[in-house]
Amino acid sequence: MNTPTSSPPRIVSRSDWLVARTALLAREKDLAHQRDALSAERRQLPWVKIDKPYVFEGPDGREPLAALFGERSQLIVYHFMFGPGWEEGCPSCSFLLDHIDGILPHLGARDTAFAAVSRASWPEIEAFQRRMGWKSQWVSDAGSGFNADFHTSFTREDMEAGRVTYNYQTFPPGLLPVEELPGLSVFARDATGAVFHTYSSYARGCDPLLGTYQWLDLTPKGRDEDGLASTMAWVRHHDRYDHTYKLDPTATYQPPRGSLFRPCCSGDHAS
């Protein structure tokens, strides 16, 4: 989130700017060191063996979780908000997936595979993926309960009964009226072929994957979302930014048609 700026920028000499910039640099370096330390802690988390026989459906038919690794020993899964019967995938999840194709060779060089997983059927995924032009691996969980088990897909009954757990907290009945939410999970495969769950993160925990935000954070306006009714209401599928695009700051997040409820990618349930 941005910090609102109520006053105009100070205009100073180059030497005064350099003083301010070097002071900020010290804080940036401190944050980088903290981030390195946190990443080291993340790598030391214990692992949980995956015993459930998850089956996914994609271009090669039905395959187990281990097949998503390909030849790699590490796998990053993005839980993509795209439910059965939806006419298209979530715009905000699509925003994230727009960042993936270019990094796939680099991930592969570091022994890491990537896959998006949705509850939508494989034909629904294939059609939308073709429209978006993405090349990354994307499969249906084929009713295996994968996204539900990793707390990104929910039934109406569970939401009404207050049995929804998301971002490591349980929501009372009616507080989270959504059937799909974003998340990422990381898996490792050992020399015997056994698969382990090593990490999951949700909501704004996925923020570092949004490269566009990292670039915007460098600019004077930043993400420029503070005056919006919901933070990501400005996001469109990339084929819908044309001459007709106009931002309505009062508009709320609009779910894809076919959704049972009102998905919200604003980050309000995140931090």
Secondary structure, 3 states (H helix, E strand, C coil): CCCCCCCCCCCCCHHHHHHHHHHHHHHHHHHHHHHHHHHHHHHCCCCEECCCCCEEEECCEEEEHHHHHCCCCEEEEEECCCCCCCCCCCHHHHHHHCCCHHHHHHHHHCCEEEEEEECCCHHHHHHHHHHHCCCCCEEECCCCCHHHHCCCECCHHHHHHCCEEECCEEECCCCCCCCECCEEEEEEECCCCCEEEEEEEEHHHHHHHCHHHHHHCCCCCCCCCCCCCCCCCCCCCHHHCCCCCCCCCCCCCCCCCCCCCCCCCCCCCCC
